[in-house]
Amino acid sequence: MTIKWGKFYGVGVGPGDPRLLTLQAVDVLQSVDLVAIPKSKLDRDSVAWDIAKIHCPSKVRLIELEMPMTADHQVLTKAWQEGAQTLLAELKQGKSVAFITLGDPSLYSTYSYLLDILQEELPQEYIVTVPGITAMSAAAARINLPLATGDEPLLVLPSTEDVGEFLNFPNLVLMKVSRRLPEILTLLKERERKAVLLTRLGQTGEKIRWEPKAEDFASDKIDYLSLLLVKKDLLGRGNNEPQKN
Amino acid sequence: MTIKWGKFYGVGVGPGDPRLLTLQAVDVLQSVDLVAIPKSKLDRDSVAWDIAKIHCPSKVRLIELEMPMTADHQVLTKAWQEGAQTLLAELKQGKSVAFITLGDPSLYSTYSYLLDILQEELPQEYIVTVPGITAMSAAAARINLPLATGDEPLLVLPSTEDVGEFLNFPNLVLMKVSRRLPEILTLLKERERKAVLLTRLGQTGEKIRWEPKAEDFASDKIDYLSLLLVKKDLLGRGNNEPQKN
């Protein structure tokens, strides 16, 4: 028997503001049979769902997939495998599924790992990735600062241990900064780089901190949904003065 | 007399497909007094306007701004200054203006230069940047390939002369490749990097070329709206086989 596959959509819902969904994302959310929501723990809220839900039919069927936040590759692989099997069971019955993801599904998303597994069975023509507004685009827009201009490169870097090696890049976006924020801010000061820290963009609790200092974060744990835009100079740009939030 | 400023919006319209505008971008286009369109020459079509126009009221007022494609900084500065003065004249009369830009206004856009000049007079609270889907996010989505995963960096690079220095990055997006495509493809072959070339994404004439070869472009001029996604390996990912376009 040939399988009549349902379509699988990876839908980027942007970083927070529900107005940053694309028209295509809204169309998909309004037409699929079910919406799949990745959750770090099943009893936690999902930020992606908070953003997407106002665009979904009120009675849409939901599947929650547990995707733990851990560096343990064995635990992760098991979660991806189980998630993929749950999705495949629905897709094989011809159900269309939208897997929602914060920001853009192609950039640092669990979607990529799931897709890898799904592709072993699901033919390419049943897969549609719907791009989303990245956190970095929304961050730059929020403070009217370019990510990059002219012939300058832009480096996007999860905050790994070797971040110091890359501080010469004129335009730097540091993701996942909550891991080692005081350490990074100390490095930036030593290397005379300027930064803006943006947290929970477009969400309740949004915070923008111009030129944050290491000592302000010595004890506080910073929110997971934070990024740093790093430049040689923030103040050379017109009258774009540091703003207090 | 105090000026009653109109609001200035920098609106990213995404790379081509009109369904990739955000809801916020559509709201802005439907509510502003006028839409400003940058053009390389005034008698040329504007790709950004081709994308935006179906979302605008049929009788919206348009201002065309000539922004020549040149490396001559003096010519550019003059064009930016003149464009900014044209916009300021409208904004000072309380007119709201949407300046449309391909992709995302914060990434390699004339918008950043214009904004620099506008900010000398226009207060921050009258400036709203509306982020757009970047060409790289749309490119990755189009072929279901991640831009970056896990702790890997992503480097976005206009195709400058020193591109060879950066080929060790695991995830590379080369913008503006039309400048020196055969040279870059030769380098990629030497360094055993795999690439996908995407041209006019979501537009008429869209082309996707998996593992393009230098000799195929020896004489052809490649379209300006092209980018290369470069990886160590394209084929390790599930059954994501090279597709012919």
HADDOCK unambig.tbl for C-alpha pairs under 7 A between the chains (distance, minus, plus):
assign (segid A and resid 19 and name CA) (segid B and resid 22 and name CA) 6.68 0.50 0.50
assign (segid A and resid 19 and name CA) (segid B and resid 23 and name CA) 5.08 0.50 0.50
assign (segid A and resid 19 and name CA) (segid B and resid 24 and name CA) 5.05 0.50 0.50
assign (segid A and resid 20 and name CA) (segid B and resid 22 and name CA) 5.16 0.50 0.50
assign (segid A and resid 20 and name CA) (segid B and resid 23 and name CA) 6.07 0.50 0.50
assign (segid A and resid 20 and name CA) (segid B and resid 24 and name CA) 6.11 0.50 0.50
assign (segid A and resid 21 and name CA) (segid B and resid 22 and name CA) 5.30 0.50 0.50
assign (segid A and resid 21 and name CA) (segid B and resid 23 and name CA) 6.20 0.50 0.50
assign (segid A and resid 22 and name CA) (segid B and resid 19 and name CA) 6.67 0.50 0.50
assign (segid A and resid 22 and name CA) (segid B and resid 20 and name CA) 5.17 0.50 0.50
assign (segid A and resid 22 and name CA) (segid B and resid 21 and name CA) 5.30 0.50 0.50
assign (segid A and resid 22 and name CA) (segid B and resid 22 and name CA) 3.98 0.50 0.50
assign (segid A and resid 22 and name CA) (segid B and resid 23 and name CA) 5.99 0.50 0.50
assign (segid A and resid 23 and name CA) (segid B and resid 19 and name CA) 5.08 0.50 0.50
assign (segid A and resid 23 and name CA) (segid B and resid 20 and name CA) 6.07 0.50 0.50
assign (segid A and resid 23 and name CA) (segid B and resid 21 and name CA) 6.19 0.50 0.50
assign (segid A and resid 23 and name CA) (segid B and resid 22 and name CA) 5.99 0.50 0.50
assign (segid A and resid 23 and name CA) (segid B and resid 23 and name CA) 6.29 0.50 0.50
assign (segid A and resid 24 and name CA) (segid B and resid 19 and name CA) 5.05 0.50 0.50
assign (segid A and resid 24 and name CA) (segid B and resid 20 and name CA) 6.11 0.50 0.50
assign (segid A and resid 106 and name CA) (segid B and resid 137 and name CA) 6.63 0.50 0.50
assign (segid A and resid 106 and name CA) (segid B and resid 140 and name CA) 6.29 0.50 0.50
assign (segid A and resid 106 and name CA) (segid B and resid 141 and name CA) 6.49 0.50 0.50
assign (segid A and resid 106 and name CA) (segid B and resid 145 and name CA) 6.87 0.50 0.50
assign (segid A and resid 106 and name CA) (segid B and resid 146 and name CA) 4.33 0.50 0.50
assign (segid A and resid 106 and name CA) (segid B and resid 147 and name CA) 5.33 0.50 0.50
assign (segid A and resid 106 and name CA) (segid B and resid 148 and name CA) 6.87 0.50 0.50
assign (segid A and resid 107 and name CA) (segid B and resid 146 and name CA) 6.28 0.50 0.50
assign (segid A and resid 107 and name CA) (segid B and resid 147 and name CA) 5.44 0.50 0.50
assign (segid A and resid 107 and name CA) (segid B and resid 148 and name CA) 5.30 0.50 0.50
assign (segid A and resid 107 and name CA) (segid B and resid 149 and name CA) 6.42 0.50 0.50
assign (segid A and resid 108 and name CA) (segid B and resid 148 and name CA) 5.76 0.50 0.50
assign (segid A and resid 108 and name CA) (segid B and resid 149 and name CA) 4.49 0.50 0.50
assign (segid A and resid 108 and name CA) (segid B and resid 150 and name CA) 5.96 0.50 0.50
assign (segid A and resid 109 and name CA) (segid B and resid 149 and name CA) 6.68 0.50 0.50
assign (segid A and resid 112 and name CA) (segid B and resid 146 and name CA) 6.05 0.50 0.50
assign (segid A and resid 116 and name CA) (segid B and resid 237 and name CA) 5.93 0.50 0.50
assign (segid A and resid 116 and name CA) (segid B and resid 238 and name CA) 5.08 0.50 0.50
assign (segid A and resid 117 and name CA) (segid B and resid 238 and name CA) 6.62 0.50 0.50
assign (segid A and resid 119 and name CA) (segid B and resid 238 and name CA) 5.33 0.50 0.50
assign (segid A and resid 119 and name CA) (segid B and resid 239 and name CA) 5.81 0.50 0.50
assign (segid A and resid 120 and name CA) (segid B and resid 238 and name CA) 5.43 0.50 0.50
assign (segid A and resid 120 and name CA) (segid B and resid 239 and name CA) 5.86 0.50 0.50
assign (segid A and resid 129 and name CA) (segid B and resid 141 and name CA) 4.76 0.50 0.50
assign (segid A and resid 129 and name CA) (segid B and resid 142 and name CA) 6.68 0.50 0.50
assign (segid A and resid 129 and name CA) (segid B and resid 144 and name CA) 6.15 0.50 0.50
assign (segid A and resid 130 and name CA) (segid B and resid 141 and name CA) 6.17 0.50 0.50
assign (segid A and resid 131 and name CA) (segid B and resid 133 and name CA) 6.97 0.50 0.50
assign (segid A and resid 131 and name CA) (segid B and resid 137 and name CA) 5.77 0.50 0.50
assign (segid A and resid 131 and name CA) (segid B and resid 138 and name CA) 5.64 0.50 0.50
assign (segid A and resid 131 and name CA) (segid B and resid 141 and name CA) 5.80 0.50 0.50
assign (segid A and resid 132 and name CA) (segid B and resid 133 and name CA) 6.41 0.50 0.50
assign (segid A and resid 133 and name CA) (segid B and resid 131 and name CA) 6.97 0.50 0.50
assign (segid A and resid 133 and name CA) (segid B and resid 132 and name CA) 6.41 0.50 0.50
assign (segid A and resid 133 and name CA) (segid B and resid 133 and name CA) 5.51 0.50 0.50
assign (segid A and resid 137 and name CA) (segid B and resid 106 and name CA) 6.64 0.50 0.50
assign (segid A and resid 137 and name CA) (segid B and resid 131 and name CA) 5.76 0.50 0.50
assign (segid A and resid 138 and name CA) (segid B and resid 131 and name CA) 5.65 0.50 0.50
assign (segid A and resid 140 and name CA) (segid B and resid 106 and name CA) 6.30 0.50 0.50
assign (segid A and resid 141 and name CA) (segid B and resid 106 and name CA) 6.49 0.50 0.50
assign (segid A and resid 141 and name CA) (segid B and resid 129 and name CA) 4.76 0.50 0.50
assign (segid A and resid 141 and name CA) (segid B and resid 130 and name CA) 6.16 0.50 0.50
assign (segid A and resid 141 and name CA) (segid B and resid 131 and name CA) 5.80 0.50 0.50
assign (segid A and resid 142 and name CA) (segid B and resid 129 and name CA) 6.68 0.50 0.50
assign (segid A and resid 144 and name CA) (segid B and resid 129 and name CA) 6.15 0.50 0.50
assign (segid A and resid 145 and name CA) (segid B and resid 106 and name CA) 6.87 0.50 0.50
assign (segid A and resid 146 and name CA) (segid B and resid 106 and name CA) 4.33 0.50 0.50
assign (segid A and resid 146 and name CA) (segid B and resid 107 and name CA) 6.27 0.50 0.50
assign (segid A and resid 146 and name CA) (segid B and resid 112 and name CA) 6.06 0.50 0.50
assign (segid A and resid 147 and name CA) (segid B and resid 106 and name CA) 5.33 0.50 0.50
assign (segid A and resid 147 and name CA) (segid B and resid 107 and name CA) 5.43 0.50 0.50
assign (segid A and resid 148 and name CA) (segid B and resid 106 and name CA) 6.86 0.50 0.50
assign (segid A and resid 148 and name CA) (segid B and resid 107 and name CA) 5.30 0.50 0.50
assign (segid A and resid 148 and name CA) (segid B and resid 108 and name CA) 5.76 0.50 0.50
assign (segid A and resid 149 and name CA) (segid B and resid 107 and name CA) 6.42 0.50 0.50
assign (segid A and resid 149 and name CA) (segid B and resid 108 and name CA) 4.48 0.50 0.50
assign (segid A and resid 149 and name CA) (segid B and resid 109 and name CA) 6.68 0.50 0.50
assign (segid A and resid 150 and name CA) (segid B and resid 108 and name CA) 5.95 0.50 0.50
assign (segid A and resid 151 and name CA) (segid B and resid 158 and name CA) 5.44 0.50 0.50
assign (segid A and resid 151 and name CA) (segid B and resid 160 and name CA) 6.84 0.50 0.50
assign (segid A and resid 152 and name CA) (segid B and resid 158 and name CA) 6.87 0.50 0.50
assign (segid A and resid 153 and name CA) (segid B and resid 156 and name CA) 5.64 0.50 0.50
assign (segid A and resid 153 and name CA) (segid B and resid 157 and name CA) 4.54 0.50 0.50
assign (segid A and resid 153 and name CA) (segid B and resid 158 and name CA) 6.43 0.50 0.50
assign (segid A and resid 154 and name CA) (segid B and resid 155 and name CA) 5.96 0.50 0.50
assign (segid A and resid 154 and name CA) (segid B and resid 156 and name CA) 5.05 0.50 0.50
assign (segid A and resid 154 and name CA) (segid B and resid 157 and name CA) 6.53 0.50 0.50
assign (segid A and resid 155 and name CA) (segid B and resid 154 and name CA) 5.97 0.50 0.50
assign (segid A and resid 155 and name CA) (segid B and resid 155 and name CA) 4.62 0.50 0.50
assign (segid A and resid 155 and name CA) (segid B and resid 156 and name CA) 6.25 0.50 0.50
assign (segid A and resid 156 and name CA) (segid B and resid 153 and name CA) 5.64 0.50 0.50
assign (segid A and resid 156 and name CA) (segid B and resid 154 and name CA) 5.05 0.50 0.50
assign (segid A and resid 156 and name CA) (segid B and resid 155 and name CA) 6.23 0.50 0.50
assign (segid A and resid 157 and name CA) (segid B and resid 153 and name CA) 4.55 0.50 0.50
assign (segid A and resid 157 and name CA) (segid B and resid 154 and name CA) 6.53 0.50 0.50
assign (segid A and resid 158 and name CA) (segid B and resid 151 and name CA) 5.44 0.50 0.50
assign (segid A and resid 158 and name CA) (segid B and resid 152 and name CA) 6.87 0.50 0.50
assign (segid A and resid 158 and name CA) (segid B and resid 153 and name CA) 6.44 0.50 0.50
assign (segid A and resid 160 and name CA) (segid B and resid 151 and name CA) 6.84 0.50 0.50
assign (segid A and resid 237 and name CA) (segid B and resid 116 and name CA) 5.90 0.50 0.50
assign (segid A and resid 238 and name CA) (segid B and resid 116 and name CA) 5.00 0.50 0.50
assign (segid A and resid 238 and name CA) (segid B and resid 117 and name CA) 6.58 0.50 0.50
assign (segid A and resid 238 and name CA) (segid B and resid 119 and name CA) 5.37 0.50 0.50
assign (segid A and resid 238 and name CA) (segid B and resid 120 and name CA) 5.47 0.50 0.50
assign (segid A and resid 239 and name CA) (segid B and resid 119 and name CA) 5.80 0.50 0.50
assign (segid A and resid 239 and name CA) (segid B and resid 120 and name CA) 5.83 0.50 0.50
